[in-house]
Amino acid sequence: MEQPQIQEQLYLQERIFKKQIKKQHMETKVLEQEEIQAIKDLQVKREQLMSDFGFFEMRIQELELQKENLINLLVELRNSEATISNELQAKYGNGTINLDKGEITIVD
């Protein structure tokens, strides 16, 4: 389609749209004060909920970071336990440790 035809088509569509708007009868009414207040109250509640959701989402992210840190600490703990276990096993052999007595019972 050539440029002049496109412009003419757009012009015609705009005129049709304007005529349709003029055909619509619009009436303005005044809301009662209670209705206005009810809508405003809902808006305040919506804003508070959005704020609360944001706060809780932020808190969830913080907790997830703390969880990741705890998992890393747990992995370090297990590695330390395995290291000590391997060292004691290499030094004494397989056995059972009694921490209260400070003894290891060797199992053959």
ZIBEL-V250381 format. One record per residue. PSI is psi as a letter, one per 30 degrees, with the letter a starting at -180 (none if undefined). OMEGA is omega as a letter, one per 20 degrees, with the letter a starting at -180 (* if undefined). Layout:
psi=PSI omega=OMEGA
psi=PSI omega=OMEGA
//
This chain:
psi=k omega=a
psi=l omega=a
psi=e omega=r
psi=e omega=r
psi=e omega=r
psi=e omega=r
psi=e omega=r
psi=e omega=r
psi=e omega=r
psi=e omega=r
psi=e omega=r
psi=e omega=r
psi=e omega=r
psi=e omega=r
psi=e omega=r
psi=e omega=r
psi=e omega=a
psi=e omega=r
psi=e omega=r
psi=e omega=r
psi=e omega=r
psi=e omega=a
psi=f omega=a
psi=k omega=r
psi=k omega=a
psi=k omega=r
psi=k omega=r
psi=k omega=r
psi=l omega=a
psi=k omega=r
psi=l omega=r
psi=l omega=a
psi=e omega=r
psi=e omega=r
psi=e omega=r
psi=e omega=a
psi=e omega=r
psi=e omega=r
psi=e omega=r
psi=e omega=r
psi=e omega=r
psi=e omega=r
psi=e omega=r
psi=e omega=r
psi=e omega=r
psi=e omega=r
psi=e omega=r
psi=e omega=r
psi=e omega=r
psi=e omega=r
psi=e omega=r
psi=e omega=r
psi=e omega=r
psi=e omega=r
psi=e omega=a
psi=e omega=r
psi=e omega=r
psi=e omega=r
psi=e omega=r
psi=e omega=r
psi=e omega=r
psi=e omega=r
psi=e omega=r
psi=e omega=r
psi=e omega=r
psi=e omega=r
psi=e omega=r
psi=e omega=r
psi=e omega=r
psi=e omega=r
psi=e omega=r
psi=e omega=r
psi=e omega=r
psi=e omega=r
psi=e omega=r
psi=e omega=r
psi=e omega=a
psi=e omega=r
psi=e omega=r
psi=e omega=r
psi=e omega=a
psi=e omega=r
psi=e omega=r
psi=e omega=r
psi=e omega=r
psi=e omega=r
psi=e omega=r
psi=e omega=r
psi=e omega=r
psi=e omega=a
psi=e omega=a
psi=f omega=a
psi=a omega=r
psi=k omega=r
psi=a omega=r
psi=k omega=a
psi=k omega=r
psi=j omega=a
psi=e omega=a
psi=e omega=a
psi=f omega=a
psi=h omega=a
psi=l omega=r
psi=k omega=r
psi=j omega=a
psi=k omega=r
psi=k omega=a
psi=none omega=*
//
